[in-house]
Structures are given as C-alpha cells and as structure tokens.
Amino acid sequence: MKYQVELTDLFCGEANYSWCNRYEISLKAGASELATVRAAKVALGINGCRCKREAWGETITLKPYGSLTIAFITPIY
C-alpha cells in the first residue's frame, strides 16, 4: 500500500501550503494505523515529536505539539 505524506505550515489554524514537503511511503498491505503513522513520521523527520493524531475517513492528520505545522497521510490507490 502506498501513502502520500505531506507536511505544511498553519495560518490561523488552517493548512497554509506556503511551503510543503511531500513524500511517498510504501507499507505492507494490512499494516496497522500505528505502523503507518510511525513510517510517515520517519519520512517527514518528525519521529521524535509527539503529535495529536486525528482520523478523517481515509486521511490521518498529525499535529506536532509546539509547532505550527500539520501533516496529512493519504492512501494512494
């Protein structure tokens, strides 16, 4: 399974996209949500940061504490 992972900044609490880092990660089919989040955090370089995780249907949102950024993890079909 492939996922698009993107990290961008926030403006007034909303994704701003004035800059954006995009990556593509591959995981085994049936990988857990925790494994997906861990692989995405490693790809984005935020694996040492605690994040608030929210699930919005198929998309997972990560909001790192102490940072005005947001990450989106979206499956690619």
C-alpha positions in Angstrom: 0.0 0.0 0.0 1.3 3.4 -0.9 0.7 6.7 1.0 1.3 10.3 0.2 2.7 12.1 3.2 2.8 15.9 3.3 3.9 18.4 6.0 3.0 22.1 5.7 2.6 25.1 7.9 -0.5 26.6 9.6 -2.1 30.0 9.2 -4.9 30.8 11.7 -5.2 27.1 12.4 -5.7 26.0 8.8 -3.2 24.4 6.4 -1.4 27.2 4.6 0.7 25.5 1.9 3.1 28.4 1.6 5.7 25.6 1.8 5.1 21.9 1.7 7.2 18.7 1.9 5.7 15.8 0.1 6.9 12.2 0.3 5.6 8.8 -0.8 5.9 5.8 1.5 5.2 2.1 0.9 3.9 -0.4 3.5 2.7 -4.0 3.5 -1.0 -4.5 2.8 -2.9 -4.6 6.1 -0.4 -2.5 8.1 -1.9 -1.0 11.2 -2.6 2.7 11.6 0.2 2.9 14.2 2.7 1.4 11.7 1.6 3.9 9.1 2.0 6.9 11.4 5.4 5.7 12.5 6.6 5.3 8.9 5.2 8.7 8.0 6.9 10.4 10.9 10.2 8.9 10.0 9.8 10.1 6.3 8.9 13.6 7.5 11.7 13.8 10.0 9.4 14.3 13.0 9.7 10.9 14.6 10.9 12.4 17.9 8.0 14.8 18.2 4.7 14.0 20.0 1.7 14.6 17.8 -2.0 14.8 18.1 -3.5 12.3 15.7 -6.9 12.6 14.1 -8.6 10.3 11.6 -10.7 11.9 8.9 -12.0 8.9 6.9 -9.0 7.5 5.0 -6.8 10.5 5.8 -4.8 10.7 9.0 -3.8 14.1 10.3 -0.9 14.7 12.6 -0.4 18.0 14.6 3.0 18.1 16.2 3.0 19.7 19.7 4.9 23.0 19.9 5.0 23.5 16.1 2.7 25.4 13.8 2.7 22.6 11.3 0.3 19.9 10.2 0.9 16.5 8.4 -1.5 14.6 6.2 -1.2 10.9 5.5 -3.4 9.9 2.5 -3.6 6.5 0.8 -2.8 6.3 -3.0 -5.0 3.9 -5.0 
